[in-house]
Amino acid sequence: MTPAVAPIPTITTSTFHTTLIARMKAIVGPDNVLTSAADMAAYECDGFTIAKTKPDVVVFPTSTEQIVGIVKLCAELNIGFLARGAGTSLAGGCVLVGGGVMIALARMKRILEINTRDRYAIVEPGVVNVWLTNALKPYGFHYAPDPSSQGACTIGGNVATNSGGPHTLKYGVTVNHILGVELVLPDGRVVICGGPTEDNPGYDLTGTIVGSEGTFGVVSKVWVRLTRNPEAYRTLLGVFETIDDATNTISDIIGAGIIPAALELLDKTMLSAVEAAFKFGFPLDADAVVIMEVDGMVAGLQEEADRIEAIATKNKAREVRKANTDAERMALWKARKQAFGTIGRLGYPSYCTQDGVVPRTKLPEIMRHIQATAKMYGLGICNVFHAGDGNIHPILMFDERDPVQVKKVFDASHDILAECIRLGGSVTGEHGIGVEKIDFMSMLFAPEDLGFMVRLRTAFNPENRCSPGKLLPTAGACSEPSNSVVATKPGRRAAV
């Protein structure tokens, strides 16, 4: 029988709230506490803007010791808390269900050590992903996981959701590059799992913590693996008349035994937004383009690029462009990684980015389903995604102020993600479950499996104070339906 999970604690009186704020200020200092309604508005959601709940207080610790003090106070007062990085996540992982204390880690932003001989670095959770790679440039190394939000997202947030990125096709996602973490448990104890050495004996607790979406504790320090920079790159842009031709090219490249550093697809609608922003010269009459990159030793690299070009041509690519200089390559990747920021140019006030996974050979089917779903619901949907992983990111565009459109987005999202499952895939590749996709967990896992997940969470977080209402659909026993988790705003969950 699955252990019962405690109800989510809440703050009930103004006197209690005043006491909480005063004691938090004593722990972190008055300048590291936010309490006004205007300040709280910036922390009521993450990139999934449909679900919103304002925290009761936001605190900015600057050390592990301060995190311990905050967590112990939450335990004493029996209130919920949640750790937040940059808020770039896209599944409601930063929504503080039930209110409580938001632990904002943005001021814990030091790179504590760089050790290129042993190929690791130690960083605080608020270090922005690209800061680490920039700091490593003089040494000829980089940190391989490179989410599209690389310029804003933090290492701590990457650990929480096991983030991917364009180049994780070859190099692996976040969990493949985390050697260890320092974790503050919900009762204030500090534990270290893993560390700078490889293959520690015993259970892989580091791998368990990565991707746990903050439900086990607060990560206060991270040991990351460093990767030597490739000697050379070859970057191609395949231009296709149909999405089927583009996705078939992707399957054929992998089927030929080639493991590119990246295979990224942008569809026609996405191209129009990116071209309006960056004037890169994308072909606006093409149905899709695919960024195809290989890297490694110079010897043999051009032959590999030529093989990819031949495969694209066989699949009816009307053109294969080459990035002939490093500046051209960087401009192309800038356009790809900042694509989400250009969506406003399409004229919609709101958008919801979905995150699903299918086997690569099923990409043509899921893309046809997405196109049919857009027509069925009368929604604008554009696509830019990690095609080499089969990790799709359909972007549903709408007006959040219109309840009819919001419901259409919910229903269309559900249809797309359910189709991912039917095709043998999953409902997330890197954004996590958060509050958005809780209902899908019972479609992916048997009640017994979910029950064991609850037991695992309970081992770390027995009172359910840490990041409550996330990831798992069960609130009591493993057989309970997911609707036992109360939505942060009635009718505003993204998957129902």
Buried (B, 14 or more C-beta within 10 A) or exposed (E): EBBEBBEBBBBEEEEEBEEBBEBBBEBBBEEBBBBEEEBBEEBBBBBBBBBBBBBBBBBBBBBBEBBBBBBBBBBEBEBBBBBBBBBBBBBBBBBBBBBBBBBBBBBBBBBEEBEBEEBBBBBBBBBBBBBBBEBBEEBEBBBBBBBBBBBBBBBBBBBBBBBBBBBBBBBBBBBBBBBBBBBBBBBBEBBBBBBBEEEBEEEEBBBBBBBBBBBBBBBBBBBBBBBEBBEEBBBBBBBBBBBBBBBBBBBBBBEEEBBBBBBBBBBBBBBBBBBEBBEBEBBEEBBBBBBBBBBBEEEEBEEBBEBBBBBBBEBBBBEBBEBEEEEBBEBBBBBBBBBBBBBBEBEBEBBBBBBBBBEBBBBBBBBBBBBEBBEEBEBBBBBBBBBBBBBBBBBBBBEBEEEEBBBBBBBBBBBBBBBBBBBEBBBBBBBBBBBBBBBBBBBBBEBEEBBEBBEBBBEBBBBBBBBBBBBBBBBEBBEBEBEEBEBBEEEBBBBB
